Amino acid sequence: MAGPTTLQSVEKTIRVLEVFLQFDRAAVTLSEVAESLGWSRPATHQYLTTLVHCGWVQQDAKRQYRLSIRAAAFGRFATAHAGVPEPVTRHMRALMEQLEEPISFAVRNGGSALIVERIEPQRSLTVRREAERLLPLGSTSGQVLLAFDPHATPAEKEPYADVLATITEHGYSLHRAVWMGDSIEVVAVPVMQGEECLGALSVIAPEGRMDMERAISEMRRARSALEADLADLAALATT
């Protein structure tokens, strides 16, 4: 069955805006945007010029580009009103009760994985990292996002090619590491809606505290149930 008809110009415009999230500074050059997108300079310039004309991007005296106040206002509105879908939060709470460990939901944020929701059990000993919400794409959740994101570029995937192939095959990522001084274990699974990867669900605990086979089983079960609920929600929205 053929996929939905989409406007490539709109998809490309969104990709240009998302590029700004990949840099750790406000202003970027035409060459940097073109290189990140893998486009020619003339094509990139045309999209940036259009965004400047529409007020979403500004060009400064050094001919560098930055997101405008209009883009910032849109971001604040989205933060206040979009939120995490209710089924995601509901299944996260169920997972937390089943596994009794912190559950996170991360989304792709340019060159990073951004934790947008975290639910933790109420107990004295747990892994708490409230300030650590922006994770590298090499993290457990980041690799899941890369593995299942249809828009991820070959250049983004290349450093983790072998690991991503394993994650795609198994449908989850299992990682043991030392994180900010703690020896931890993490299991993460993608959350898909059609061909799109909405985010990554993960559970994190001090090494040795989780039954890993049970954790993997519960995370995979939660993914299936959550994706079914999201599909039902999308169907209701179109009727």
MIBA-223991 format. One record per residue: x, y negated, z of N, C-alpha, C in turn; residue number from 1; residue in one letter. Coordinates in nm, 2 decimals. Layout:
N
X:Y:Z:X:Y:Z:X:Y:Z:NUM:A
...
end
This chain:
239
0.09:0.12:0.00:0.00:0.00:0.00:0.09:-0.12:0.00:1:M
0.05:-0.22:-0.09:0.13:-0.34:-0.10:0.11:-0.43:0.03:2:A
0.22:-0.50:0.06:0.21:-0.59:0.18:0.14:-0.71:0.15:3:G
0.12:-0.80:0.25:0.04:-0.92:0.22:0.12:-1.01:0.13:4:P
0.05:-1.09:0.06:0.11:-1.19:-0.03:0.16:-1.31:0.06:5:T
0.28:-1.35:0.04:0.34:-1.46:0.12:0.40:-1.56:0.03:6:T
0.41:-1.68:0.08:0.48:-1.79:0.01:0.63:-1.79:0.05:7:L
0.71:-1.76:-0.05:0.86:-1.76:-0.02:0.91:-1.90:0.02:8:Q
0.85:-2.01:-0.03:0.89:-2.14:0.01:0.87:-2.16:0.16:9:S
0.76:-2.11:0.21:0.73:-2.13:0.35:0.82:-2.04:0.43:10:V
0.85:-1.92:0.39:0.94:-1.83:0.46:1.08:-1.90:0.47:11:E
1.12:-1.95:0.36:1.26:-2.01:0.35:1.26:-2.14:0.44:12:K
1.15:-2.21:0.44:1.15:-2.33:0.53:1.17:-2.30:0.68:13:T
1.09:-2.19:0.72:1.10:-2.14:0.85:1.24:-2.10:0.88:14:I
1.31:-2.03:0.79:1.44:-1.98:0.81:1.54:-2.10:0.83:15:R
1.52:-2.21:0.76:1.61:-2.32:0.77:1.59:-2.38:0.92:16:V
1.47:-2.39:0.96:1.45:-2.44:1.10:1.51:-2.35:1.20:17:L
1.50:-2.22:1.18:1.55:-2.13:1.28:1.70:-2.13:1.29:18:E
1.77:-2.17:1.18:1.91:-2.18:1.18:1.97:-2.27:1.28:19:V
1.89:-2.38:1.31:1.94:-2.47:1.42:1.96:-2.40:1.55:20:F
1.88:-2.30:1.58:1.89:-2.23:1.70:2.02:-2.14:1.72:21:L
2.09:-2.12:1.61:2.21:-2.04:1.61:2.33:-2.12:1.66:22:Q
2.32:-2.25:1.66:2.44:-2.33:1.70:2.43:-2.38:1.84:23:F
2.54:-2.40:1.91:2.54:-2.45:2.05:2.55:-2.60:2.06:24:D
2.52:-2.67:1.95:2.53:-2.81:1.95:2.41:-2.86:1.87:25:R
2.38:-2.99:1.88:2.26:-3.05:1.82:2.27:-3.07:1.67:26:A
2.39:-3.12:1.63:2.41:-3.16:1.49:2.49:-3.06:1.41:27:A
2.45:-3.03:1.29:2.52:-2.93:1.20:2.53:-2.99:1.06:28:V
2.63:-2.94:0.99:2.65:-2.99:0.85:2.57:-2.91:0.75:29:T
2.56:-2.96:0.63:2.50:-2.89:0.52:2.57:-2.76:0.49:30:L
2.70:-2.76:0.49:2.78:-2.64:0.47:2.76:-2.53:0.57:31:S
2.74:-2.57:0.70:2.72:-2.48:0.80:2.58:-2.41:0.79:32:E
2.48:-2.49:0.75:2.35:-2.44:0.73:2.35:-2.34:0.61:33:V
2.41:-2.38:0.50:2.41:-2.30:0.38:2.48:-2.17:0.41:34:A
2.60:-2.18:0.48:2.67:-2.05:0.51:2.59:-1.96:0.60:35:E
2.52:-2.01:0.70:2.44:-1.93:0.79:2.33:-1.86:0.71:36:S
2.27:-1.93:0.61:2.16:-1.87:0.54:2.21:-1.78:0.42:37:L
2.33:-1.80:0.38:2.38:-1.73:0.26:2.33:-1.79:0.13:38:G
2.29:-1.92:0.14:2.24:-1.99:0.02:2.34:-2.08:-0.04:39:W
2.31:-2.13:-0.16:2.40:-2.23:-0.22:2.38:-2.37:-0.15:40:S
2.47:-2.45:-0.16:2.46:-2.59:-0.11:2.34:-2.67:-0.17:41:R
2.33:-2.66:-0.30:2.22:-2.74:-0.36:2.08:-2.69:-0.31:42:P
2.06:-2.56:-0.30:1.93:-2.51:-0.26:1.91:-2.55:-0.11:43:A
2.01:-2.53:-0.03:2.00:-2.57:0.11:1.97:-2.72:0.13:44:T
2.04:-2.80:0.05:2.01:-2.94:0.05:1.87:-2.98:0.02:45:H
1.81:-2.91:-0.08:1.67:-2.94:-0.12:1.58:-2.91:0.00:46:Q
1.60:-2.80:0.07:1.51:-2.77:0.19:1.53:-2.87:0.30:47:Y
1.65:-2.90:0.33:1.68:-3.00:0.44:1.63:-3.14:0.40:48:L
1.64:-3.18:0.28:1.58:-3.31:0.24:1.43:-3.31:0.25:49:T
1.37:-3.20:0.22:1.22:-3.19:0.24:1.18:-3.20:0.39:50:T
1.26:-3.13:0.47:1.23:-3.14:0.61:1.26:-3.28:0.67:51:L
1.36:-3.34:0.62:1.38:-3.48:0.66:1.27:-3.57:0.62:52:V
1.22:-3.55:0.50:1.11:-3.63:0.45:0.98:-3.61:0.53:53:H
0.96:-3.48:0.58:0.84:-3.45:0.66:0.86:-3.49:0.81:54:C
0.98:-3.53:0.85:1.00:-3.57:0.98:1.04:-3.46:1.08:55:G
1.07:-3.34:1.03:1.11:-3.23:1.12:1.26:-3.23:1.15:56:W
1.34:-3.29:1.06:1.48:-3.29:1.07:1.53:-3.43:1.05:57:V
1.64:-3.47:1.12:1.70:-3.60:1.10:1.84:-3.59:1.04:58:Q
1.88:-3.69:0.97:2.02:-3.69:0.92:2.09:-3.82:0.98:59:Q
2.20:-3.80:1.05:2.27:-3.91:1.11:2.37:-3.98:1.02:60:D
2.44:-4.07:1.08:2.53:-4.15:1.00:2.65:-4.07:0.95:61:A
2.68:-3.96:1.01:2.79:-3.87:0.96:2.73:-3.76:0.86:62:K
2.61:-3.78:0.82:2.54:-3.69:0.73:2.53:-3.55:0.78:63:R
2.52:-3.54:0.91:2.49:-3.42:0.98:2.34:-3.41:1.01:64:Q
2.29:-3.29:1.02:2.14:-3.27:1.04:2.12:-3.22:1.19:65:Y
2.00:-3.27:1.24:1.96:-3.22:1.37:1.80:-3.22:1.37:66:R
1.75:-3.14:1.46:1.60:-3.13:1.47:1.55:-3.27:1.53:67:L
1.43:-3.31:1.48:1.38:-3.44:1.52:1.30:-3.43:1.65:68:S
1.25:-3.55:1.69:1.16:-3.56:1.81:1.03:-3.48:1.78:69:I
0.99:-3.49:1.65:0.86:-3.41:1.62:0.88:-3.27:1.64:70:R
1.00:-3.21:1.61:1.02:-3.07:1.63:1.03:-3.04:1.78:71:A
1.09:-3.13:1.86:1.09:-3.11:2.00:0.95:-3.11:2.06:72:A
0.87:-3.20:2.02:0.73:-3.21:2.07:0.65:-3.09:2.04:73:A
0.67:-3.03:1.92:0.61:-2.91:1.88:0.66:-2.79:1.97:74:F
0.79:-2.79:2.00:0.84:-2.69:2.09:0.78:-2.70:2.22:75:G
0.77:-2.82:2.28:0.71:-2.83:2.41:0.56:-2.78:2.41:76:R
0.49:-2.81:2.30:0.35:-2.77:2.29:0.34:-2.62:2.29:77:F
0.43:-2.56:2.21:0.43:-2.41:2.20:0.47:-2.35:2.33:78:A
0.56:-2.40:2.40:0.60:-2.35:2.53:0.48:-2.35:2.63:79:T
0.40:-2.46:2.62:0.29:-2.48:2.72:0.17:-2.40:2.68:80:A
0.15:-2.37:2.55:0.02:-2.31:2.51:0.03:-2.18:2.44:81:H
0.15:-2.14:2.39:0.15:-2.02:2.32:0.16:-1.90:2.41:82:A
0.27:-1.89:2.49:0.28:-1.79:2.60:0.30:-1.65:2.54:83:G
0.32:-1.56:2.63:0.34:-1.42:2.60:0.20:-1.36:2.59:84:V
0.17:-1.28:2.48:0.04:-1.22:2.47:0.00:-1.14:2.59:85:P
-0.13:-1.14:2.63:-0.18:-1.08:2.75:-0.14:-0.93:2.75:86:E
-0.16:-0.85:2.64:-0.12:-0.71:2.65:0.02:-0.69:2.69:87:P
0.12:-0.78:2.65:0.26:-0.76:2.68:0.27:-0.77:2.83:88:V
0.22:-0.87:2.89:0.23:-0.89:3.04:0.16:-0.78:3.11:89:T
0.05:-0.73:3.06:-0.02:-0.62:3.13:0.06:-0.49:3.13:90:R
0.12:-0.46:3.02:0.20:-0.34:3.01:0.33:-0.35:3.08:91:H
0.38:-0.48:3.09:0.50:-0.50:3.17:0.48:-0.47:3.32:92:M
0.36:-0.52:3.37:0.33:-0.49:3.51:0.31:-0.35:3.54:93:R
0.25:-0.28:3.44:0.23:-0.13:3.46:0.37:-0.06:3.46:94:A
0.46:-0.10:3.37:0.59:-0.04:3.37:0.67:-0.07:3.50:95:L
0.65:-0.19:3.55:0.72:-0.23:3.68:0.67:-0.14:3.79:96:M
0.54:-0.11:3.79:0.48:-0.03:3.90:0.53:0.12:3.88:97:E
0.54:0.16:3.76:0.58:0.30:3.73:0.73:0.32:3.77:98:Q
0.82:0.23:3.72:0.96:0.24:3.74:1.02:0.17:3.86:99:L
0.94:0.08:3.92:0.98:0.00:4.03:1.12:-0.07:4.01:100:E
1.13:-0.12:3.89:1.25:-0.20:3.85:1.21:-0.32:3.77:101:E
1.30:-0.42:3.76:1.26:-0.54:3.68:1.24:-0.50:3.53:102:P
1.13:-0.56:3.48:1.10:-0.54:3.34:1.11:-0.68:3.27:103:I
1.17:-0.69:3.15:1.19:-0.81:3.08:1.13:-0.80:2.94:104:S
1.09:-0.91:2.88:1.05:-0.92:2.74:1.13:-1.03:2.68:105:F
1.21:-0.99:2.58:1.30:-1.09:2.51:1.26:-1.10:2.36:106:A
1.28:-1.22:2.31:1.26:-1.25:2.17:1.38:-1.30:2.10:107:V
1.38:-1.29:1.97:1.50:-1.35:1.90:1.50:-1.50:1.90:108:R
1.61:-1.56:1.94:1.62:-1.70:1.94:1.75:-1.74:1.87:109:N
1.74:-1.74:1.74:1.86:-1.77:1.65:1.96:-1.66:1.67:110:G
2.08:-1.70:1.72:2.19:-1.60:1.74:2.19:-1.55:1.88:111:G
2.08:-1.55:1.95:2.07:-1.50:2.09:1.94:-1.42:2.11:112:S
1.93:-1.36:2.23:1.80:-1.30:2.27:1.76:-1.38:2.39:113:A
1.64:-1.43:2.39:1.59:-1.51:2.49:1.48:-1.44:2.57:114:L
1.50:-1.42:2.70:1.41:-1.36:2.79:1.30:-1.46:2.82:115:I
1.17:-1.43:2.77:1.06:-1.52:2.79:0.97:-1.48:2.90:116:V
0.98:-1.36:2.95:0.90:-1.31:3.06:0.98:-1.20:3.14:117:E
0.97:-1.21:3.27:1.03:-1.11:3.35:0.95:-1.08:3.47:118:R
0.92:-0.96:3.50:0.84:-0.92:3.62:0.92:-0.83:3.71:119:I
0.93:-0.86:3.83:1.02:-0.79:3.93:0.94:-0.73:4.04:120:E
0.98:-0.62:4.09:0.91:-0.56:4.21:0.95:-0.64:4.34:121:P
0.86:-0.64:4.43:0.89:-0.71:4.56:0.96:-0.62:4.66:122:Q
1.09:-0.63:4.66:1.17:-0.55:4.75:1.30:-0.62:4.77:123:R
1.37:-0.58:4.87:1.50:-0.65:4.91:1.61:-0.63:4.82:124:S
1.62:-0.51:4.76:1.74:-0.47:4.67:1.69:-0.46:4.53:125:L
1.73:-0.56:4.45:1.70:-0.55:4.31:1.80:-0.63:4.23:126:T
1.80:-0.62:4.10:1.89:-0.70:4.02:1.82:-0.82:3.98:127:V
1.86:-0.94:4.03:1.79:-1.06:4.00:1.89:-1.16:3.93:128:R
1.85:-1.20:3.81:1.94:-1.29:3.73:1.85:-1.40:3.67:129:R
1.78:-1.48:3.76:1.69:-1.58:3.70:1.75:-1.67:3.61:130:E
1.88:-1.71:3.63:1.94:-1.81:3.54:1.99:-1.75:3.41:131:A
2.00:-1.61:3.40:2.05:-1.55:3.28:1.94:-1.51:3.19:132:E
1.88:-1.61:3.12:1.77:-1.58:3.03:1.81:-1.58:2.88:133:R
1.93:-1.64:2.85:1.97:-1.64:2.71:2.09:-1.54:2.70:134:L
2.06:-1.43:2.63:2.16:-1.32:2.61:2.22:-1.31:2.48:135:L
2.34:-1.26:2.46:2.40:-1.25:2.33:2.33:-1.14:2.25:136:P
2.34:-1.14:2.12:2.28:-1.04:2.03:2.35:-0.90:2.05:137:L
2.46:-0.90:2.11:2.53:-0.78:2.15:2.48:-0.71:2.27:138:G
2.39:-0.78:2.35:2.33:-0.72:2.46:2.23:-0.61:2.42:139:S
2.18:-0.53:2.52:2.09:-0.42:2.49:1.97:-0.47:2.42:140:T
1.90:-0.57:2.48:1.78:-0.62:2.41:1.82:-0.69:2.28:141:S
1.93:-0.76:2.27:1.97:-0.82:2.14:1.99:-0.72:2.03:142:G
2.05:-0.61:2.07:2.08:-0.50:1.97:1.95:-0.44:1.92:143:Q
1.85:-0.42:2.01:1.72:-0.37:1.97:1.65:-0.47:1.87:144:V
1.66:-0.60:1.90:1.60:-0.70:1.82:1.67:-0.70:1.68:145:L
1.80:-0.69:1.68:1.87:-0.68:1.55:1.84:-0.56:1.47:146:L
1.82:-0.44:1.54:1.80:-0.32:1.47:1.66:-0.32:1.40:147:A
1.56:-0.38:1.46:1.43:-0.37:1.41:1.38:-0.50:1.35:148:F
1.46:-0.61:1.35:1.42:-0.74:1.28:1.44:-0.73:1.13:149:D
1.33:-0.73:1.05:1.34:-0.72:0.91:1.41:-0.84:0.85:150:P
1.43:-0.95:0.92:1.49:-1.07:0.87:1.64:-1.08:0.91:151:H
1.69:-0.99:0.99:1.83:-0.99:1.03:1.92:-0.97:0.91:152:A
2.02:-1.04:0.90:2.11:-1.04:0.78:2.21:-0.93:0.80:153:T
2.27:-0.88:0.69:2.38:-0.78:0.70:2.50:-0.83:0.78:154:P
2.53:-0.96:0.77:2.64:-1.02:0.84:2.61:-1.01:0.99:155:A
2.49:-1.03:1.04:2.45:-1.03:1.18:2.46:-0.88:1.23:156:E
2.43:-0.79:1.15:2.42:-0.65:1.19:2.56:-0.58:1.18:157:K
2.64:-0.63:1.10:2.77:-0.56:1.07:2.85:-0.53:1.19:158:E
2.87:-0.62:1.29:2.95:-0.59:1.41:2.90:-0.48:1.49:159:P
2.77:-0.44:1.48:2.71:-0.34:1.56:2.65:-0.23:1.48:160:Y
2.70:-0.21:1.35:2.64:-0.12:1.26:2.61:0.02:1.31:161:A
2.71:0.08:1.37:2.70:0.22:1.42:2.60:0.23:1.53:162:D
2.60:0.13:1.62:2.51:0.13:1.74:2.37:0.11:1.69:163:V
2.35:0.01:1.59:2.21:-0.02:1.54:2.15:0.10:1.47:164:L
2.24:0.18:1.40:2.19:0.30:1.33:2.13:0.40:1.43:165:A
2.20:0.42:1.55:2.16:0.51:1.65:2.03:0.46:1.72:166:T
2.02:0.33:1.74:1.90:0.27:1.80:1.78:0.29:1.71:167:I
1.80:0.26:1.58:1.69:0.28:1.48:1.64:0.43:1.48:168:T
1.74:0.52:1.48:1.70:0.66:1.48:1.63:0.70:1.60:169:E
1.67:0.66:1.72:1.61:0.71:1.84:1.49:0.62:1.89:170:H
1.48:0.50:1.84:1.37:0.41:1.88:1.39:0.34:2.01:171:G
1.51:0.35:2.07:1.54:0.28:2.19:1.69:0.26:2.21:172:Y
1.73:0.17:2.30:1.87:0.15:2.33:1.90:0.18:2.48:173:S
2.00:0.25:2.50:2.04:0.29:2.64:2.18:0.23:2.66:174:L
2.20:0.16:2.76:2.33:0.09:2.78:2.37:0.09:2.93:175:H
2.50:0.12:2.95:2.56:0.11:3.09:2.67:0.01:3.08:176:R
2.68:-0.08:3.17:2.78:-0.19:3.17:2.80:-0.25:3.30:177:A
2.89:-0.34:3.31:2.91:-0.43:3.42:2.87:-0.56:3.38:178:V
2.76:-0.61:3.45:2.70:-0.74:3.41:2.71:-0.83:3.53:179:W
2.78:-0.94:3.52:2.79:-1.04:3.62:2.83:-0.98:3.76:180:M
2.92:-0.88:3.75:2.97:-0.81:3.87:2.89:-0.69:3.91:181:G
2.78:-0.66:3.85:2.70:-0.54:3.89:2.72:-0.43:3.78:182:D
2.73:-0.31:3.83:2.72:-0.19:3.74:2.58:-0.16:3.72:183:S
2.53:-0.17:3.59:2.39:-0.16:3.56:2.36:-0.06:3.45:184:I
2.24:-0.02:3.45:2.18:0.06:3.34:2.06:-0.01:3.28:185:E
2.05:-0.01:3.15:1.94:-0.08:3.08:1.88:0.01:2.97:186:V
1.75:0.02:2.97:1.68:0.08:2.85:1.59:-0.02:2.79:187:V
1.60:-0.03:2.66:1.52:-0.13:2.58:1.45:-0.07:2.46:188:A
1.33:-0.11:2.43:1.26:-0.06:2.32:1.20:-0.18:2.24:189:V
1.18:-0.17:2.11:1.12:-0.28:2.03:0.97:-0.28:2.05:190:P
0.91:-0.39:2.03:0.77:-0.41:2.02:0.74:-0.46:1.88:191:V
0.67:-0.37:1.80:0.65:-0.40:1.66:0.50:-0.44:1.64:192:M
0.48:-0.53:1.54:0.34:-0.55:1.50:0.35:-0.55:1.34:193:Q
0.31:-0.44:1.29:0.33:-0.42:1.14:0.48:-0.41:1.12:194:G
0.53:-0.49:1.03:0.68:-0.48:1.00:0.76:-0.58:1.08:195:E
0.69:-0.66:1.16:0.76:-0.76:1.24:0.79:-0.71:1.38:196:E
0.91:-0.75:1.42:0.95:-0.72:1.56:0.92:-0.84:1.65:197:C
0.82:-0.82:1.74:0.78:-0.93:1.82:0.88:-0.96:1.93:198:L
0.94:-0.85:1.98:1.04:-0.87:2.09:1.09:-0.73:2.14:199:G
1.16:-0.74:2.25:1.22:-0.61:2.31:1.18:-0.61:2.45:200:A
1.13:-0.49:2.49:1.10:-0.46:2.63:1.22:-0.39:2.69:201:L
1.26:-0.43:2.82:1.37:-0.37:2.88:1.35:-0.35:3.03:202:S
1.41:-0.25:3.08:1.42:-0.22:3.22:1.56:-0.22:3.26:203:V
1.60:-0.28:3.38:1.73:-0.29:3.42:1.74:-0.25:3.57:204:I
1.85:-0.18:3.61:1.86:-0.14:3.74:2.01:-0.11:3.77:205:A
2.05:-0.12:3.90:2.18:-0.08:3.94:2.21:0.06:3.89:206:P
2.33:0.09:3.85:2.37:0.22:3.80:2.34:0.33:3.90:207:E
2.27:0.44:3.86:2.25:0.55:3.94:2.11:0.55:4.01:208:G
2.04:0.43:4.01:1.92:0.43:4.08:1.80:0.48:4.00:209:R
1.80:0.46:3.87:1.69:0.51:3.78:1.71:0.65:3.74:210:M
1.60:0.72:3.72:1.60:0.85:3.65:1.59:0.81:3.50:211:D
1.70:0.82:3.43:1.71:0.77:3.30:1.62:0.84:3.20:212:M
1.60:0.97:3.21:1.51:1.04:3.12:1.37:0.99:3.14:213:E
1.33:0.97:3.27:1.19:0.92:3.29:1.18:0.78:3.25:214:R
1.28:0.70:3.27:1.28:0.56:3.22:1.26:0.55:3.07:215:A
1.34:0.63:3.00:1.32:0.63:2.85:1.18:0.67:2.81:216:I
1.13:0.78:2.87:1.00:0.83:2.84:0.89:0.72:2.87:217:S
0.90:0.66:2.98:0.80:0.56:3.02:0.81:0.43:2.93:218:E
0.93:0.39:2.89:0.94:0.28:2.80:0.89:0.31:2.66:219:M
0.91:0.43:2.61:0.86:0.47:2.48:0.71:0.48:2.48:220:R
0.66:0.54:2.59:0.51:0.55:2.61:0.45:0.41:2.61:221:R
0.51:0.32:2.69:0.46:0.18:2.70:0.46:0.11:2.56:222:A
0.57:0.13:2.49:0.57:0.07:2.35:0.46:0.11:2.27:223:R
0.43:0.25:2.26:0.32:0.30:2.18:0.19:0.24:2.22:224:S
0.16:0.24:2.35:0.04:0.18:2.40:0.02:0.03:2.37:225:A
0.13:-0.04:2.39:0.13:-0.18:2.37:0.11:-0.22:2.23:226:L
0.17:-0.15:2.14:0.16:-0.17:1.99:0.02:-0.14:1.95:227:E
-0.05:-0.04:2.01:-0.19:-0.01:1.97:-0.28:-0.12:2.02:228:A
-0.25:-0.17:2.14:-0.34:-0.28:2.19:-0.32:-0.41:2.11:229:D
-0.19:-0.44:2.06:-0.17:-0.55:1.98:-0.24:-0.54:1.84:230:L
-0.24:-0.41:1.79:-0.31:-0.39:1.66:-0.46:-0.41:1.68:231:A
-0.52:-0.36:1.79:-0.66:-0.39:1.81:-0.69:-0.53:1.82:232:D
-0.60:-0.61:1.89:-0.62:-0.75:1.91:-0.62:-0.82:1.78:233:L
-0.52:-0.78:1.69:-0.51:-0.85:1.56:-0.63:-0.81:1.47:234:A
-0.69:-0.69:1.48:-0.80:-0.65:1.41:-0.92:-0.73:1.45:235:A
-0.94:-0.76:1.58:-1.05:-0.84:1.63:-1.04:-0.98:1.58:236:L
-0.92:-1.03:1.57:-0.90:-1.17:1.52:-0.94:-1.19:1.38:237:A
-0.94:-1.08:1.30:-0.97:-1.10:1.16:-1.12:-1.06:1.13:238:T
-1.19:-1.02:1.23:-1.33:-0.98:1.20:-1.43:-1.10:1.23:239:T
end
